[in-house]
Amino acid sequence: MNERTKRFVKSKFEEYYGRAEIKIPKDLWMREWGFVLLDQYYPAKLVMRRHKSFATKEELVNYLRENAPAHAYHSSAIYKYPAASMRSKGWLGADLIFDLDADHIISEAEFQRYSYEEMLELVKKETVKLIDFLLDDFGFREEDIELVFSGSRGYHIHIKTEEVRGLGSRERREIVDYVMATGLDMDRFLAVDLKEKDYGDEKPGRGDLRLIPEGWGKRLLKGWIDLFHEIAEMEEEKAIEVVKKVGEMEKKKAKEMIRIAKDETVMKRIERGQIPRFFKPIWGGITKTVTEAVRVKSADRPDEPVTADIKRLIRLPTSLHGKSSLEAKPLRMETFKDFNPLEDAVVFGDSPVEISMARSSSIKMKGGRYKVEEGEIASVPEHVALYFMCRGAAEIKEKTP
């Protein structure tokens, strides 16, 4: 990003902060703040100006309007002295934060296979899974969960209840391990040798398995049911291959499993949570397959440091992301399903801007598809120009003398 482009981007960021309604976090004055400015170092060197504090909303908003930062952050923690050095801050507690990003889900080797839009959709699916864990398994209420589009490639979840503020790093890491199924013994969610009273008229066989209908047990049961319904609907050869792979068995045994999957009586028993004892040989294979589908995925567990770090800085909701120009947009749970970041988090207008492309890039924003080649001079809407500039893909076109 050359200096002329940087001045243009900063002027547009200033316009945004001059009109935006900034979402202020709870206990503003007890949080540490940090900023990366569009200064002489940016973007070659990202200089974090941290250990700042603000006593009022007006102070914070004035700082944003005067400096128009590329990135704005606040601490997940609350402190007695937020502007002091880390050793002297006086930690009082911290929100529970989850950061889901595309590079947490897609390995580095696979990254080039996905478009930006596809990556956003993958992250959204994992975010839905995580929200379900938080609501169903941990008992948080929807109003306890603050959901925010990060402004780039993912979502942040903030939980700011008093109950979580005292959790240490170890307890927070255990939450991550649970939702990612890291080190979990799935046999813990089984009960065996059922009694007739457990199922009323449906008498189980001795040695049958029962998935405990809560937490991971309930998730495994749903996964079993979905998997067997899918198998029952498949063409036989495809179904055989799936079952052989899942259960690591020969073709004859796989065909028997498929027959069982199509047996309504057996499926009714499974839907009640009762797993017939003849499934024991393939319990491990099916459970592994189901767990992989249900768990919250991460390529290399990078979410753990964010969640377990009780002094982490997290992006300020309603601020702009300097690598995309998109808003870190707060979201409502009831409308999350229909949220489209490349429409709903776009804050800049449609007036034409001439750009010079430093590398070939494409993007679909606000319903339009834009593909521009390296070295090309193009006139694109302002919101597209700013996206390409912030991504380092374009410079503003030099004026002709």
C-alpha positions in Angstrom: 0.0 0.0 0.0 1.7 3.2 -1.2 1.3 6.5 0.7 -1.4 7.9 -1.7 -3.5 4.8 -1.3 -3.0 4.9 2.5 -4.2 8.5 2.7 -7.3 7.6 0.6 -8.1 4.6 2.9 -7.5 6.6 6.0 -9.8 9.4 4.8 -12.6 6.8 4.2 -12.0 5.2 7.6 -12.3 8.7 9.1 -15.6 9.2 7.3 -16.9 5.9 8.8 -15.9 6.7 12.3 -17.4 10.1 12.0 -20.8 8.7 11.4 -20.7 5.2 13.0 -22.5 4.2 16.2 -19.7 2.4 18.1 -20.7 -0.6 20.2 -19.2 0.0 23.7 -18.2 -3.2 25.7 -19.3 -3.6 29.2 -16.9 -2.1 31.8 -15.2 0.1 29.1 -13.1 1.9 31.7 -11.7 -1.3 33.1 -10.4 -2.7 29.8 -7.0 -2.3 28.1 -7.2 -0.9 24.6 -4.9 -1.4 21.6 -4.7 0.1 18.1 -2.8 -0.3 14.9 -2.8 3.0 13.0 -2.5 3.8 9.3 0.8 5.4 10.0 4.2 5.6 8.3 4.9 2.0 9.3 1.7 0.5 8.0 1.3 -2.1 6.4 4.9 -3.2 6.3 5.1 -3.2 10.1 2.0 -3.5 12.3 2.8 -1.4 15.4 0.4 -2.2 18.3 -0.2 0.8 20.5 -1.6 -0.8 23.6 -1.9 -0.3 27.4 -4.4 2.5 26.7 -7.6 3.2 28.7 -10.6 5.4 28.3 -12.8 6.6 31.1 -15.9 7.3 29.0 -17.5 6.4 25.7 -16.9 9.9 24.4 -13.1 9.6 25.0 -13.0 6.3 23.0 -15.2 7.6 20.2 -13.0 10.8 19.9 -9.9 8.7 19.7 -11.4 6.6 16.9 -12.5 9.7 15.0 -9.1 11.4 15.4 -7.0 8.4 14.5 -9.2 6.2 12.2 -7.2 3.1 13.1 -6.7 0.1 10.8 -7.4 -2.2 13.7 -9.0 -1.5 17.1 -9.0 -3.9 20.0 -10.0 -4.2 23.7 -9.0 -6.7 26.3 -11.2 -9.6 27.2 -10.0 -9.0 30.7 -11.0 -6.3 33.2 -8.4 -4.7 35.3 -7.9 -2.3 38.3 -5.4 -0.4 36.3 -5.8 -1.1 32.6 -3.2 1.4 31.4 -0.5 0.0 33.6 2.1 -2.6 32.5 0.9 -6.2 32.3 2.5 -7.0 35.7 0.8 -4.1 37.4 -2.7 -4.1 35.8 -4.4 -6.0 38.6 -6.4 -8.7 36.8 -10.1 -9.0 38.0 -11.5 -11.5 35.5 -12.1 -12.0 31.8 -14.9 -12.6 29.3 -15.0 -16.0 27.7 -14.0 -15.5 24.0 -14.0 -17.8 21.0 -12.3 -16.8 17.7 -13.3 -18.9 14.7 -11.3 -18.2 11.6 -10.9 -19.9 8.2 -7.3 -20.7 8.8 -8.4 -22.6 12.0 -10.6 -24.9 9.8 -8.7 -25.2 6.5 -5.2 -26.4 6.5 -2.5 -24.3 4.8 -2.1 -26.9 2.1 -5.8 -26.6 1.2 -6.2 -22.9 1.5 -5.8 -22.1 -2.2 -8.7 -24.4 -3.2 -11.3 -22.1 -1.6 -12.7 -18.7 -2.6 -13.2 -16.1 0.0 -17.0 -16.7 -0.1 -16.5 -20.5 0.4 -14.2 -19.9 3.3 -16.8 -17.6 5.0 -19.5 -20.3 4.5 -17.3 -23.0 6.1 -16.5 -20.8 9.1 -20.2 -20.0 9.5 -21.1 -23.7 9.7 -18.5 -24.2 12.5 -19.8 -21.2 14.3 -23.4 -22.6 14.3 -22.0 -25.8 15.8 -20.2 -23.9 18.5 -23.2 -21.9 19.4 -25.2 -25.1 19.7 -22.6 -26.5 22.1 -22.7 -23.3 24.2 -26.5 -23.3 24.4 -27.2 -27.0 24.8 -24.2 -28.5 26.6 -23.0 -25.6 28.7 -26.4 -24.0 29.4 -25.7 -20.5 28.3 -28.7 -18.4 27.2 -28.9 -16.7 23.9 -28.8 -13.3 25.6 -25.5 -14.3 27.2 -23.9 -14.8 23.8 -22.6 -11.8 21.8 -21.9 -12.9 18.2 -19.7 -10.7 16.0 -18.4 -11.1 12.4 -14.7 -10.5 12.7 -14.5 -8.2 9.6 -12.3 -10.7 7.8 -12.6 -14.5 7.7 -14.5 -15.5 10.7 -16.6 -14.9 13.8 -16.0 -14.0 17.4 -18.2 -15.1 20.3 -18.1 -13.1 23.6 -19.7 -14.4 26.8 -19.5 -11.7 29.5 -21.5 -13.2 32.4 -20.2 -13.0 35.9 -20.0 -16.8 36.1 -17.3 -17.1 33.4 -15.1 -14.2 34.5 -13.3 -16.1 37.2 -12.4 -19.1 35.0 -8.7 -19.7 34.7 -6.8 -20.8 31.6 -7.1 -24.5 32.5 -10.9 -24.4 32.7 -11.2 -22.4 29.5 -8.9 -25.0 27.7 -11.2 -27.8 28.9 -14.2 -26.1 27.2 -12.2 -26.0 23.9 -11.2 -29.6 24.3 -14.9 -30.6 24.9 -16.3 -28.8 21.8 -13.4 -30.1 19.6 -13.7 -33.6 21.1 -10.0 -33.5 22.0 -9.0 -36.4 24.3 -12.7 -37.4 25.0 -13.4 -41.0 25.7 -16.7 -41.5 23.9 -17.3 -44.8 25.8 -18.1 -42.5 28.8 -21.4 -41.6 27.0 -22.5 -45.3 26.9 -24.5 -47.4 29.4 -24.6 -51.2 29.0 -26.7 -54.2 30.2 -30.0 -52.3 30.2 -33.0 -53.2 32.3 -36.5 -53.7 30.9 -37.8 -50.7 32.9 -35.5 -48.3 31.0 -37.5 -48.8 27.8 -41.0 -49.8 29.0 -42.4 -52.1 26.3 -39.2 -52.0 24.3 -37.2 -54.8 25.9 -33.5 -54.5 25.2 -31.2 -57.4 24.7 -28.6 -58.2 27.3 -25.4 -56.4 26.5 -27.1 -53.8 24.3 -25.6 -50.3 24.4 -27.4 -47.1 25.3 -26.2 -43.7 24.4 -26.7 -41.4 27.4 -29.1 -38.7 26.1 -27.2 -35.6 27.1 -24.1 -33.7 25.9 -22.0 -35.7 23.5 -24.2 -38.8 24.0 -27.1 -36.9 22.4 -24.9 -35.7 19.6 -23.5 -39.1 18.9 -27.0 -40.6 18.8 -28.2 -38.0 16.3 -25.1 -38.7 14.2 -25.8 -42.5 14.3 -29.4 -41.9 13.2 -28.4 -39.5 10.4 -25.7 -41.8 9.2 -27.9 -44.9 9.0 -30.7 -43.0 7.3 -28.2 -41.8 4.7 -26.9 -45.3 4.2 -30.4 -46.6 3.8 -31.1 -44.2 1.0 -27.9 -44.9 -1.0 -27.4 -47.1 -4.0 -26.1 -50.5 -2.7 -22.5 -50.3 -4.0 -22.0 -46.7 -2.7 -23.6 -47.8 0.7 -21.2 -50.8 0.9 -18.2 -48.6 0.3 -19.3 -46.1 3.0 -20.0 -48.9 5.6 -16.8 -50.7 4.8 -14.8 -47.5 5.3 -16.6 -46.6 8.5 -16.5 -50.0 10.1 -13.3 -51.3 8.5 -15.0 -54.5 7.5 -15.3 -56.9 4.6 -18.0 -56.6 2.0 -20.2 -59.4 3.4 -20.4 -57.8 6.8 -21.0 -54.4 5.2 -24.0 -55.7 3.4 -25.4 -57.1 6.6 -25.0 -53.6 8.2 -26.9 -52.1 5.3 -29.7 -54.6 5.8 -29.9 -53.6 9.4 -30.0 -49.9 8.5 -33.1 -50.5 6.4 -34.8 -52.5 9.2 -37.4 -50.2 10.7 -37.6 -52.1 14.0 -33.8 -51.8 14.5 -33.9 -48.1 13.6 -36.7 -47.4 16.1 -34.5 -49.0 18.8 -31.6 -46.8 17.7 -33.7 -43.7 17.7 -34.7 -44.5 21.3 -31.0 -44.4 22.1 -30.6 -48.2 22.2 -27.7 -49.6 20.1 -28.0 -53.4 19.5 -25.1 -55.4 20.8 -24.2 -56.6 17.3 -23.0 -53.1 16.5 -20.2 -53.4 19.1 -17.5 -54.4 16.5 -18.2 -51.2 14.5 -18.9 -48.9 17.4 -15.5 -47.3 17.3 -15.5 -46.7 13.5 -19.0 -45.2 13.4 -18.3 -43.1 16.5 -15.1 -41.7 15.0 -16.9 -40.8 11.8 -19.8 -39.1 13.6 -17.5 -37.3 16.0 -15.5 -35.8 13.1 -18.8 -34.5 11.5 -20.2 -33.1 14.8 -17.2 -31.5 16.6 -16.1 -28.0 16.1 -13.2 -28.3 13.7 -9.8 -26.6 13.9 -6.8 -27.3 11.7 -4.2 -26.9 14.4 -6.1 -25.9 17.6 -5.3 -22.2 17.2 -8.6 -21.3 18.8 -7.3 -22.6 22.1 -4.9 -19.7 22.8 -7.6 -17.2 22.2 -10.1 -18.9 24.5 -7.6 -19.9 27.2 -5.7 -16.6 27.2 -7.2 -14.6 30.1 -5.5 -11.3 29.0 -6.2 -11.4 25.2 -7.0 -8.4 23.1 -10.1 -9.0 20.8 -11.3 -6.8 17.9 -13.8 -4.0 18.9 -17.3 -4.8 17.5 -18.4 -2.1 15.0 -14.7 -1.2 14.2 -13.3 -1.6 10.7 -10.9 -4.4 9.7 -7.9 -2.9 8.1 -7.3 -6.0 5.9 -10.8 -5.9 4.3 -12.5 -2.6 5.0 -15.4 -4.6 6.3 -17.1 -3.9 9.7 -16.6 -6.2 12.7 -20.4 -6.5 12.8 -22.4 -7.4 15.8 -25.1 -10.0 14.9 -28.4 -11.2 16.3 -28.8 -14.9 16.8 -32.2 -15.0 15.2 -30.9 -13.4 11.9 -27.5 -15.1 11.8 -28.7 -17.8 9.3 -29.4 -15.1 6.7 -26.3 -13.0 7.4 -24.0 -12.4 4.4 -20.8 -10.6 5.3 -20.1 -9.5 1.7 -23.4 -7.6 1.8 -24.3 -6.9 5.4 -20.8 -5.9 6.7 -20.0 -3.6 3.8 -20.1 0.0 5.0 -18.8 2.0 2.0 -20.7 3.3 -1.0 -20.9 2.7 -4.7 -19.3 5.8 -6.2 -16.7 4.8 -8.8 -13.0 4.7 -7.9 -10.2 4.1 -10.4 -7.6 1.5 -9.2 -4.4 -0.1 -10.5 -4.2 -3.8 -9.7 -1.0 -5.1 -8.1 -2.2 -8.6 -8.4 -5.1 -10.5 -10.0 -8.1 -10.6 -7.6 -11.8 -11.3 -7.6 -14.6 -10.7 -5.1 -18.4 -10.8 -5.0 -19.8 -7.9 -3.0 -23.3 -6.4 -2.6 -24.5 -8.7 -5.4 -21.8 -7.8 -8.0 -19.0 -10.0 -9.2 -15.6 -8.2 -9.8 -12.6 -9.9 -11.3 -9.6 -7.7 -12.2 -6.2 -8.8 -13.6 -2.8 -7.8 -12.5 -1.7 -4.5 -14.1 -5.2 -3.6 -15.1 -6.6 -0.1 -14.6 -10.3 -0.5 -13.5 -13.1 1.6 -12.3 -15.0 -0.2 -9.5 -17.4 0.9 -6.7 -15.8 2.5 -3.7 -16.5 -0.5 -1.4 -14.8 -2.9 -3.9 -11.8 -0.5 -4.3 -11.3 -0.3 -0.6 -11.5 -4.0 -0.2 -8.8 -4.6 -2.9 -6.7 -1.8 -1.4 -6.9 -3.2 2.2 -6.0 -6.7 0.9 -2.9 -5.3 -0.8 -4.2 -6.2 -4.2 -4.7 -2.6 -5.6 -3.4 1.0 -5.4 -5.5 4.0 -6.1 -4.8 5.1 -9.7 -2.2 7.9 -10.1 -3.6 11.1 -11.5 -2.4 11.9 -15.0 -0.3 15.2 -15.1 
